[in-house]
Amino acid sequence: VIMVPVVTALYLKSRQFYLLPLLGLTIANILWTGSKGPAMGLIGGTTVFSILSIRFFFNNRRLKIIIVSCAMVIVTLLGSYIVNKVFIQPSGITSFTFRMYTWLSTFEMIHTKPIFGNGIGSFWVIYPAYRRPAIFHIEAKHNTETDHAENEHLEVFMDEGMVGFGLWIWMILMITVGVYKTMSVLTSPQMTRAGPIKGSTQYPEETYYMLGFLSGFLGMLIHNNTDVSMRFVSSGAPFWLLAGLNSALIMYSPVPENRELTLSTNSFLPEYTGRNKEKILKFLKFTTVALIIIVALRILREFDWCQGRDGIKNQAEAPHFIVTWTVFLIVWGSVSWWFYNLAVNATRIKSLLVMIIGTILLVPFWGFFVGDVNHNRAIFFSKQGIWTKGPEYDGQVAGFPPEYQIMYRGGDRGTLDPESLFGKVATSLFPDLLWRRNGIGGALEHYAEVTKLRPDFIMSHYFRGNVFNDWGSQFAQMTHDAFSHGDIAKAEIYRRLTESKWESGLEAYANTRRLGPNYVQMHHQVGAVHQKWADFLSSLIPFAQKYARPELADEFAKRAYEHRLNAIDDYKRYYKIDPVFDTNFYRLAQVYTQLNQLDKAEQSYLDLLEGKECKMPYHQIFGGFNAKGDDPRYHYDLASPRHSHDLVIAPKPDAWIMLGDFYTFVKPSPKKAELAYTRIVEIWPERIDYRKRLATHYQRVNKIPEATRQWQEIQKLDPNDADVQKLIQQQLAHHG
């Protein structure tokens, strides 16, 4: 979007052939990625480029017709590409619908604070309370987050209100109008330049830059009607560079009115003169260079720690390892040399002070990257069940690759004494010295390192809660085992550890809630902890009674009841955020069943299947969409009163099975159970396990002919099914 008009403008200026392959590669990139937004942005950029070209560069009528015709062909081709992607290909409308629902929610967020906005960067915090259930159907996931509004201009309005949005539009218009006026002057036949004309082109070279830069700038803004890519480094850095370049070309263009332009020399910092200035400059230069060397070495060492050296030994990983190190060293070396040159050649005190501040700020910004690496390593250790550093995990870690063993326990002891004055200074400047010596540890230590490097990284707090959740479950099992073997003392220790871990998990979720009140599945996870805690306490009641501790049994029963009430509150809270998550309904029904509130349990299953929230008028747009080809079972027609979740893949049709089992074993109603089992077979006739459930039900209520028909259908689907073969053998034995 940005580079196509820039490269085209540079080609018009220089006629250099090497620019044409670059142009081809850029267009191929759009087609290769299959993305619709860049094509729309390129339509905008092409239109702007064509208008500016025929307005300022080409006076020949024939050339103007050719340019307009070429532009129309490009716009038509790209427009057809977008129409095909969005409205013809099955998956296209899903992406488009996702954006429409996101934009509608963003409009609702704007209405809450339309004047001054909700705050810069607040979208991901507020959005979950406004997200529509269709989003969950589209993604078929419930643990994802939407960080942006998929429309930069809407997000600016949401962030900063009418005031900030007005400034945003003002900036765009100021740059656009300023470039247009400057180009008008520079290409005027009566133009008297204040500066020299470089090159051999008919027009000043600045005009070609303005042509490319403004077209790319506006193309990106048009593209960002369906995206927020300027908030990401890969496309954001070039966009804001264009904003600065366009502004600079306006401010310092060599037109007559800028002939007398002088820069203000006023400064908040006094400029020293004479011998004192030289001494201060030398001291600041020495300080700046020393800081640059320390920070550069720190980044180099920490990158080595993050990358690991084991990759070079792995034949499959070696190419990746070499490419990564090559790219890093080029960037690291270039930036270090650039900073060094700026420092030694600086002539102003304030310049060196800015460099010192900038060099120091590199450390926490680099820490975001290191924190992200530690976060991923924490996930690895978490999946391996290595919650922390301890002797119980040492044996398991011994089987890991060497790099992971070093992450866990370290190994490079060296001669440095971390407790000495020199050691403390060295490890404060280069933390990796301690990492290499002692390791970081398991999942929790890595998450703690992430929090230290980036306290606002919400995912780390959330995952830490999940770690304590799972760890507590392990101790719960150990508690049961100890009680079963009659080891009451050890069981009591494990019981306390179980509750301690779950308490820590709730604390981690509370920290998550402070950063994002409705972060992904946090409310559901809190409810799950309370439910597991209640089940755990209830399971201990027989042991308390067995060992003659009735007071403990009463306490466990009381606390289990309180935890179940808390679980219900949290599940209901999550329902407001995500009204289509199947597991939330299932667990809510389980808690109601445990409290003997069977009508509410039944209603929980029915609410999931009915999908009432999806049928609200404010969700009804487009008449639905397909998430998986043309299969009607994956068609989510939210506008239809017939919309139900038994046809939706995201919540799964298992609700009918659970409801049938509920009517069979919990709240007996053979007729309702039959309806539930029959319904699931109608929807998924190819699923053998669903047919077996219906056949078993028919046998249970003594409807043998109906049961026989179901077993015959199962035999057609899979003649070698074990249960079918078992029935055949029973029949043969009976008749024999």
C-alpha positions in Angstrom: 0.0 0.0 0.0 2.8 2.4 0.9 5.6 1.3 -1.3 3.7 0.9 -4.7 3.1 4.6 -5.2 6.5 5.5 -3.7 8.4 3.1 -6.0 6.3 4.3 -9.0 7.0 7.9 -8.3 10.7 7.2 -7.9 10.6 5.4 -11.3 9.0 8.4 -12.9 11.8 10.6 -11.5 14.8 8.4 -12.3 13.6 5.8 -14.9 15.8 3.2 -13.2 14.9 -0.3 -14.2 15.6 -1.9 -10.8 12.5 -0.2 -9.4 10.2 -2.2 -11.7 11.0 -5.7 -10.2 10.5 -4.1 -6.7 7.1 -2.9 -7.9 6.2 -6.3 -9.2 7.3 -8.0 -6.0 5.2 -5.6 -3.9 2.1 -6.4 -6.0 2.8 -10.1 -5.9 3.0 -9.8 -2.1 -0.6 -8.6 -2.0 -1.8 -11.5 -4.2 0.3 -14.1 -2.3 -1.0 -13.1 1.1 -4.6 -13.1 -0.2 -5.4 -10.0 1.9 -8.3 -7.8 1.0 -7.4 -4.6 2.9 -4.2 -3.9 1.1 -6.0 -4.3 -2.2 -8.5 -1.6 -1.1 -5.6 0.6 0.1 -3.9 0.2 -3.3 -7.1 1.3 -5.0 -7.1 4.4 -2.9 -3.4 5.0 -3.5 -3.7 4.5 -7.2 -6.6 6.9 -7.4 -4.7 9.6 -5.5 -1.6 9.0 -7.5 -3.5 9.3 -10.8 -5.3 12.5 -9.7 -2.0 14.1 -8.7 -0.2 12.9 -11.8 -2.7 14.4 -14.3 -3.1 17.5 -12.2 0.6 18.4 -11.9 2.8 16.3 -14.2 1.1 15.6 -17.5 -0.5 18.3 -19.6 -0.8 16.2 -22.7 -4.5 15.1 -23.2 -3.5 11.8 -24.6 -1.3 11.0 -21.7 -4.0 12.0 -19.3 -6.4 9.6 -21.0 -3.9 6.8 -20.8 -3.3 7.4 -17.1 -7.0 7.5 -16.3 -7.6 4.3 -18.3 -4.7 2.5 -16.6 -6.0 3.6 -13.2 -9.5 2.4 -14.0 -8.2 -1.0 -15.1 -6.2 -1.3 -11.9 -9.1 -0.2 -9.7 -11.5 -2.6 -11.6 -9.1 -5.6 -11.3 -8.5 -4.9 -7.6 -12.1 -4.2 -7.0 -13.1 -7.5 -8.6 -10.5 -9.2 -6.5 -12.0 -7.8 -3.4 -15.6 -8.7 -4.4 -14.5 -12.2 -5.2 -12.7 -12.5 -1.9 -15.6 -11.1 0.2 -18.8 -12.1 -1.5 -18.0 -15.1 -3.7 -15.5 -17.2 -1.8 -17.2 -18.9 1.2 -14.7 -17.7 3.8 -14.7 -14.1 2.6 -18.0 -13.1 4.0 -16.9 -14.4 7.4 -14.0 -12.0 7.6 -16.2 -9.2 6.4 -18.9 -10.1 8.9 -16.3 -10.2 11.7 -15.4 -6.6 11.0 -19.0 -5.5 10.8 -19.8 -6.9 14.2 -16.6 -5.4 15.6 -17.4 -2.0 14.2 -21.0 -2.1 15.6 -19.6 -2.8 19.1 -17.0 0.0 18.6 -19.9 2.4 17.8 -21.5 1.4 21.1 -18.3 2.0 22.9 -18.0 5.5 21.3 -21.5 6.4 22.6 -20.4 5.9 26.2 -17.9 8.8 26.1 -18.3 10.6 22.8 -16.5 13.9 23.7 -13.2 12.9 25.2 -13.2 9.2 24.6 -12.4 6.2 26.7 -8.7 6.6 26.8 -5.8 5.9 24.4 -5.2 2.1 24.2 -8.3 1.2 26.2 -10.0 -0.7 23.4 -8.9 -4.2 24.4 -9.9 -3.5 28.0 -13.4 -2.3 27.3 -14.3 -4.3 24.2 -15.2 -7.7 25.8 -18.2 -6.1 27.5 -19.5 -5.1 24.0 -18.4 -8.1 21.9 -21.3 -9.8 20.2 -21.8 -13.5 20.3 -21.4 -13.8 16.5 -17.7 -13.2 17.0 -17.4 -16.4 19.0 -19.3 -18.3 16.3 -17.0 -16.8 13.6 -13.8 -17.7 15.4 -15.0 -20.9 16.8 -12.9 -20.0 19.9 -13.6 -18.5 23.2 -10.1 -17.8 24.6 -9.0 -15.2 22.0 -8.9 -11.4 22.5 -9.5 -8.6 20.0 -7.0 -5.8 20.6 -8.2 -3.4 18.0 -11.3 -2.2 16.2 -10.3 -3.3 12.7 -10.8 0.4 11.7 -8.1 3.0 12.7 -10.5 5.9 12.4 -13.2 4.3 14.6 -10.6 3.3 17.1 -9.2 6.9 17.3 -12.8 8.1 17.9 -13.3 5.5 20.6 -10.0 6.3 22.2 -10.0 10.1 22.1 -13.6 11.1 21.4 -14.7 13.9 19.2 -11.8 16.1 20.4 -9.0 13.6 19.5 -10.8 12.5 16.3 -11.0 16.2 15.2 -7.3 16.5 15.8 -6.7 13.3 13.8 -8.7 14.6 10.8 -7.0 18.0 11.1 -3.6 16.3 10.9 -4.6 14.4 7.8 -6.1 17.5 6.1 -3.2 19.7 7.1 -0.7 17.3 5.4 -2.9 16.6 2.4 -3.7 20.3 1.7 -0.1 21.4 2.5 1.4 18.9 0.0 -1.2 19.8 -2.6 -0.4 23.5 -2.3 3.3 23.0 -2.3 3.1 20.8 -5.4 1.0 23.5 -7.1 3.8 26.0 -6.5 6.7 23.7 -7.4 5.1 22.7 -10.7 3.9 26.1 -11.7 5.5 27.5 -14.9 6.0 30.8 -13.1 7.7 29.2 -10.2 10.9 31.0 -9.0 12.8 28.5 -6.9 14.6 29.4 -3.7 16.9 26.4 -4.0 18.7 24.5 -6.8 17.1 21.9 -9.1 18.7 18.6 -8.7 18.7 15.9 -11.5 17.6 16.2 -15.0 13.9 15.9 -14.6 11.4 18.6 -15.8 10.1 19.1 -12.3 11.9 19.5 -9.0 12.7 16.2 -7.4 10.7 17.2 -4.3 7.5 16.9 -6.4 8.1 13.3 -7.2 8.7 12.5 -3.5 5.5 14.3 -2.6 3.6 12.4 -5.3 4.7 9.1 -3.9 4.6 10.0 -0.2 1.2 11.5 -0.3 -0.3 8.7 -2.4 1.2 6.1 0.0 0.0 8.1 3.1 -3.6 8.4 1.9 -3.6 4.9 0.6 -2.7 3.6 4.0 -5.4 5.8 5.6 -7.9 4.3 3.2 -6.7 0.8 3.9 -7.1 1.5 7.6 -10.8 1.8 7.2 -10.7 -2.0 7.5 -7.6 -2.5 9.6 -5.3 -0.9 12.2 -2.0 -1.9 10.7 -0.4 1.5 11.4 -0.4 0.4 15.1 2.0 -2.4 14.3 5.7 -1.9 13.7 5.9 -3.5 10.2 3.5 -1.0 8.6 3.2 1.6 11.3 6.8 2.8 11.2 6.7 3.5 7.4 3.3 5.2 7.7 4.5 7.6 10.4 7.7 8.1 8.5 5.6 9.3 5.6 3.6 11.6 7.8 6.9 13.2 8.9 8.4 13.3 5.4 5.3 15.0 4.0 5.4 17.5 6.8 9.1 18.2 6.3 8.6 18.6 2.5 5.9 21.2 3.2 7.9 23.1 5.9 11.2 23.2 4.1 10.2 23.1 0.4 12.4 25.6 -1.6 9.5 27.8 -2.6 9.8 31.7 -2.4 7.8 32.1 0.8 10.3 29.8 2.6 13.3 31.8 1.4 13.7 33.7 4.7 12.7 30.7 6.9 14.9 30.5 10.0 14.8 28.1 12.8 14.2 29.3 16.3 17.2 29.0 18.6 15.3 29.3 21.8 16.0 26.5 24.2 14.9 25.5 27.7 18.5 24.4 28.3 21.2 27.1 28.5 24.1 26.7 26.1 27.4 26.9 27.9 30.4 28.5 26.2 34.1 28.5 26.6 36.2 26.0 28.6 33.2 24.9 30.8 31.3 23.8 27.7 34.2 21.7 26.4 34.6 20.0 29.8 30.9 19.2 30.0 30.8 18.0 26.4 33.8 15.6 27.0 32.3 14.3 30.2 28.9 13.7 28.6 30.5 12.2 25.5 32.4 9.7 27.7 29.2 8.9 29.7 27.2 8.5 26.5 29.7 6.2 24.8 30.1 4.1 28.0 26.3 3.8 28.2 26.1 2.8 24.6 28.8 0.1 25.0 27.1 -1.3 28.2 23.6 -1.3 26.7 24.9 -2.8 23.4 26.7 -5.6 25.3 23.7 -6.2 27.5 21.4 -6.6 24.5 23.9 -8.8 22.7 24.3 -11.1 25.8 20.5 -11.3 26.4 19.8 -12.1 22.7 22.3 -14.9 23.0 20.4 -16.1 26.1 17.1 -15.9 24.3 18.2 -17.5 21.1 20.2 -20.3 22.8 23.2 -22.0 21.3 21.7 -25.4 20.9 20.2 -24.6 17.6 23.5 -24.6 15.7 23.9 -28.3 16.7 20.5 -29.2 15.3 20.7 -29.8 11.6 17.1 -28.8 11.1 17.4 -25.7 13.2 20.9 -24.5 12.0 19.6 -22.5 9.0 17.1 -20.6 11.2 19.8 -20.1 13.8 22.3 -18.7 11.3 19.8 -16.4 9.6 18.5 -15.1 12.9 22.0 -14.3 14.2 23.0 -12.7 10.9 20.1 -10.4 10.8 20.4 -9.5 14.4 24.1 -8.7 14.2 23.6 -6.5 11.1 20.9 -4.5 12.9 22.7 -4.5 16.3 26.0 -3.5 14.8 24.5 -0.8 12.6 22.5 0.8 15.4 25.5 0.6 17.8 27.8 2.2 15.3 25.2 4.9 14.5 24.7 5.7 18.2 28.5 5.9 18.7 29.0 8.2 15.8 26.2 10.5 16.9 27.7 10.6 20.4 31.3 11.4 19.4 30.3 14.0 16.8 27.7 15.8 19.0 28.3 19.5 19.5 25.4 20.3 21.8 24.9 19.4 25.4 21.2 18.9 24.9 21.9 16.4 22.1 24.0 14.3 24.4 21.5 14.5 27.2 18.8 13.2 24.8 21.1 10.4 23.7 21.7 9.4 27.3 18.0 9.3 28.0 17.3 7.4 24.8 20.1 4.9 25.4 18.8 4.2 28.9 15.2 3.8 27.7 16.4 1.1 25.3 16.8 -1.3 28.3 13.2 -1.4 29.3 12.0 -1.4 25.7 14.3 -4.3 24.9 13.0 -5.9 28.1 9.6 -6.3 26.4 11.2 -8.7 23.9 13.0 -10.6 26.6 9.8 -10.8 28.6 8.0 -12.2 25.6 10.6 -14.9 25.3 10.3 -15.8 29.0 6.6 -15.9 28.6 6.8 -18.5 25.9 9.3 -20.5 27.9 7.0 -20.3 30.9 4.3 -21.8 28.7 6.6 -24.7 27.7 7.4 -25.5 31.4 3.7 -25.2 32.2 2.8 -27.7 29.6 5.4 -30.1 31.0 3.9 -29.7 34.5 7.1 -28.1 35.9 5.5 -25.4 38.0 8.6 -24.3 39.9 12.3 -25.1 40.5 12.4 -28.0 43.0 13.9 -31.5 43.6 10.6 -33.1 42.5 11.1 -31.8 39.0 14.9 -32.1 38.6 14.7 -35.7 37.3 12.2 -34.7 34.6 14.3 -31.7 33.5 17.3 -34.0 33.1 15.7 -35.5 30.0 15.3 -32.1 28.3 17.7 -30.6 25.7 20.7 -28.8 27.2 19.3 -25.3 26.5 16.2 -26.0 28.5 18.2 -27.5 31.4 20.2 -24.2 31.5 17.0 -22.2 31.5 15.8 -24.2 34.4 18.9 -24.7 36.6 21.8 -22.7 35.0 25.2 -24.2 35.0 27.8 -21.5 34.1 29.2 -21.0 37.6 32.4 -19.1 36.6 34.4 -17.2 39.1 32.0 -14.3 39.7 30.7 -13.9 43.3 27.2 -12.4 43.0 27.3 -11.3 46.6 30.4 -9.2 46.2 30.2 -5.5 45.4 31.6 -6.1 41.9 29.3 -9.1 41.4 26.2 -7.0 42.4 27.2 -4.2 40.0 27.9 -6.7 37.2 24.7 -8.6 37.6 22.7 -5.4 37.8 24.2 -4.3 34.4 24.1 -7.8 32.9 21.2 -9.8 34.5 22.0 -12.8 32.2 25.0 -13.5 34.4 22.6 -14.7 37.1 20.4 -16.5 34.6 23.4 -18.4 33.2 24.7 -19.2 36.7 21.5 -20.2 38.5 18.9 -20.5 35.7 15.5 -19.0 36.0 13.4 -22.0 37.0 10.1 -23.4 36.1 6.9 -21.9 34.8 6.2 -19.6 37.8 9.7 -18.2 37.9 9.6 -17.4 34.2 6.2 -15.7 34.7 7.7 -13.7 37.5 10.5 -12.6 35.3 7.9 -11.5 32.7 6.1 -9.5 35.3 9.3 -7.8 36.3 10.2 -6.9 32.8 6.7 -5.9 31.8 4.2 -5.6 34.7 1.3 -4.7 32.3 1.6 -7.9 30.3 -1.9 -9.2 31.2 -1.5 -12.7 29.7 1.3 -13.5 32.1 -0.9 -12.9 35.1 -3.7 -14.9 33.5 -1.5 -17.9 32.7 0.0 -17.7 36.2 -3.5 -18.2 37.5 -3.9 -21.2 35.3 -0.7 -22.7 36.6 -1.8 -22.4 40.2 -5.2 -23.8 39.1 -3.6 -27.0 37.6 -1.0 -27.3 40.4 -3.7 -27.2 43.0 -5.5 -30.0 41.2 -2.4 -32.2 41.5 -2.2 -31.6 45.2 -6.0 -32.4 45.5 -5.3 -35.8 44.0 -2.4 -36.4 46.3 -4.7 -35.5 49.2 -7.2 -38.2 48.2 -4.4 -40.7 47.8 -3.0 -40.0 51.3 -6.4 -40.2 52.9 -7.1 -43.5 51.1 -3.9 -44.9 52.5 -4.8 -43.7 56.0 -1.9 -41.2 56.2 -3.9 -38.4 57.8 -0.9 -36.1 58.6 0.3 -36.1 55.0 -3.2 -35.7 53.7 -3.7 -32.6 55.9 -0.4 -31.2 54.5 -1.6 -31.8 50.9 -5.0 -30.3 51.7 -3.4 -27.1 52.9 -1.2 -27.0 49.9 -4.2 -27.6 47.6 -6.1 -24.6 49.0 -2.9 -22.5 49.1 -2.4 -23.0 45.4 -6.0 -22.2 44.5 -5.8 -19.2 46.7 -2.7 -18.0 44.8 -4.6 -18.7 41.5 -7.5 -16.5 42.6 -4.9 -13.8 43.5 -3.4 -14.1 40.0 -6.8 -13.8 38.4 -7.5 -10.7 40.6 -4.3 -9.1 39.2 -5.5 -10.0 35.7 -8.9 -8.3 36.5 -7.1 -5.1 37.6 -5.5 -4.8 34.1 -8.5 -6.1 32.1 -11.8 -6.5 34.0 -13.2 -9.0 31.4 -10.1 -10.5 30.0 -10.8 -13.6 27.8 -12.1 -16.5 30.0 -10.9 -15.1 33.3 -14.4 -15.1 34.9 -15.0 -18.6 33.8 -11.6 -19.8 35.1 -12.4 -18.2 38.5 -15.7 -20.0 38.6 -13.9 -23.3 37.7 -11.5 -22.8 40.6 -14.5 -22.3 43.0 -16.3 -25.3 41.6 -13.2 -27.6 41.9 -12.6 -26.3 45.4 -16.2 -27.1 46.3 -15.9 -30.6 44.8 -12.6 -31.1 46.6 -14.1 -30.1 50.0 -17.2 -32.2 49.4 -15.0 -35.2 48.6 -13.2 -34.8 52.0 -16.5 -35.0 54.0 -16.6 -38.9 54.0 -12.9 -39.0 55.2 -13.7 -36.5 58.0 -16.6 -38.7 59.1 -14.6 -41.9 58.8 -11.9 -40.5 61.1 -14.4 -39.2 63.6 -14.1 -35.4 62.8 -17.7 -34.3 62.4 -16.8 -30.7 63.0 -14.5 -30.8 60.0 -17.2 -32.5 57.9 -19.6 -29.6 58.8 -16.9 -27.0 58.0 -16.2 -28.7 54.6 -19.9 -28.8 53.7 -20.4 -25.1 54.6 -17.3 -24.0 52.7 -18.2 -26.2 49.7 -21.7 -24.5 49.6 -20.1 -21.0 49.6 -17.7 -21.9 46.8 -20.5 -23.2 44.7 -22.4 -20.0 45.1 -19.3 -18.1 44.1 -18.9 -20.4 41.1 -22.5 -19.6 40.0 -21.8 -15.8 40.3 -18.6 -16.1 38.2 -20.2 -18.3 35.5 -23.1 -15.8 35.3 -20.6 -13.0 35.0 -18.9 -14.8 32.2 -22.2 -15.4 30.5 -22.6 -11.7 30.1 -19.3 -11.6 28.2 -19.6 -14.8 26.2 -23.2 -16.1 26.0 -22.4 -19.0 23.7 -19.6 -20.8 25.5 -20.8 -24.4 25.9 -18.6 -25.4 28.9 -19.8 -22.4 30.9 -23.4 -23.7 30.6 -22.4 -27.3 31.4 -20.5 -26.3 34.5 -23.3 -24.0 35.6 -25.7 -26.9 35.2 -23.4 -29.2 37.2 -23.3 -26.7 40.1 -27.1 -26.3 40.1 -27.4 -30.1 40.1 -25.0 -30.3 43.1 -27.2 -27.8 44.9 -30.3 -29.8 43.9 -31.7 -26.9 41.9 -32.7 -29.2 39.1 -35.0 -26.8 37.2 -32.2 -24.3 36.9 -29.8 -27.0 35.8 -32.3 -28.0 33.1 -32.7 -24.4 32.0 -28.9 -24.0 31.7 -28.8 -26.7 29.0 -31.9 -25.3 27.2 -30.4 -21.8 27.3 -27.3 -23.0 25.5 -29.3 -24.8 22.8 -31.8 -22.0 22.2 -29.1 -19.3 21.8 -31.4 -16.5 23.1 -28.7 -13.9 23.2 -27.9 -14.4 19.5 -31.5 -13.6 18.5 -31.5 -10.1 20.0 -32.4 -7.5 17.3 -29.0 -5.8 17.6 -27.3 -9.0 16.4 -29.3 -9.4 13.2 -27.2 -8.3 10.2 -26.6 -10.0 6.9 -28.9 -12.9 7.6 -26.1 -15.2 8.7 -22.8 -16.6 7.4 -21.1 -19.9 6.8 -18.1 -20.8 8.9 -17.3 -24.1 7.0 -18.0 -24.3 3.3 -21.7 -24.8 2.3 -22.5 -27.3 5.1 -25.9 -26.1 6.5 -24.8 -27.4 9.9 -22.2 -24.6 10.0 -24.5 -21.8 8.9 -25.1 -19.2 11.6 -28.3 -17.4 10.7 -28.5 -15.1 13.7 -31.3 -13.1 12.1 -33.5 -16.2 12.0 -35.8 -17.1 15.0 -34.8 -20.7 14.2 -31.1 -20.0 15.1 -30.1 -22.6 17.7 -26.7 -23.8 18.9 -27.3 -27.5 18.2 -26.2 -26.6 14.6 -23.2 -24.6 15.6 -19.8 -26.2 15.7 -18.3 -23.8 18.3 -20.6 -24.9 21.3 -20.8 -28.4 19.8 -23.9 -30.5 19.8 -22.9 -32.5 22.9 -25.5 -30.4 24.9 -28.3 -32.7 23.6 -26.3 -35.8 24.9 -25.9 -34.1 28.3 -29.5 -33.1 28.4 -30.6 -36.6 27.5 -28.4 -38.0 30.3 -29.8 -35.4 32.6 -33.3 -36.6 31.8 -32.2 -40.2 32.2 -30.3 -40.1 35.4 -30.8 -36.8 37.3 -34.3 -35.6 36.6 -36.0 -38.7 35.0 -38.2 -38.1 32.0 -37.9 -40.9 29.4 -39.9 -38.9 26.9 -37.7 -35.9 27.1 -34.6 -38.0 27.1 -35.8 -39.7 23.9 -36.4 -36.4 22.2 -32.9 -35.2 23.1 -31.1 -38.4 21.9 -33.3 -38.4 18.7 -32.5 -34.8 18.0 -28.8 -35.3 18.1 -29.0 -38.3 15.7 -31.1 -36.2 13.3 -28.4 -33.6 13.2 -25.4 -35.9 13.1 -26.7 -39.2 11.6 -23.1 -40.3 10.7 -22.0 -40.2 14.4 -22.0 -43.8 15.7 -21.6 -42.8 19.3 -24.7 -40.6 19.2 -26.7 -43.5 17.7 -25.4 -45.8 20.4 -26.8 -43.4 23.0 -30.2 -43.5 21.4 -30.1 -47.3 21.0 -29.2 -47.8 24.6 -32.0 -45.5 25.7 -34.5 -47.5 23.6 -33.2 -50.7 25.3 -33.5 -49.1 28.7 -37.2 -48.2 28.1 -37.9 -51.6 26.5 -38.4 -50.2 22.9 -36.6 -53.2 21.4 -37.7 -52.7 17.7 -36.5 -49.1 17.8 -33.2 -50.1 19.5 -32.7 -52.9 16.8 -33.1 -50.3 14.0 -30.5 -48.1 15.5 -28.0 -51.0 15.9 -28.7 -52.0 12.3 -27.8 -48.4 11.2 -24.7 -48.6 13.3 -23.7 -51.8 11.6 -24.2 -50.2 8.1 -21.9 -47.3 9.2 -19.2 -49.6 10.7 -19.7 -53.4 10.4 -16.7 -54.0 12.5 -17.8 -51.9 15.5 -16.9 -53.7 18.7 -20.3 -53.2 20.3 -22.1 -54.4 17.2 -20.0 -57.5 17.1 -20.7 -58.1 20.8 -24.4 -57.9 20.2 -24.1 -60.3 17.3 -22.3 -62.8 19.5 -24.9 -62.5 22.2 -27.6 -63.1 19.7 -25.8 -66.2 18.3 -25.3 -67.5 21.8 -29.0 -66.9 22.7 -30.3 -68.7 19.6 -27.7 -71.4 19.9 
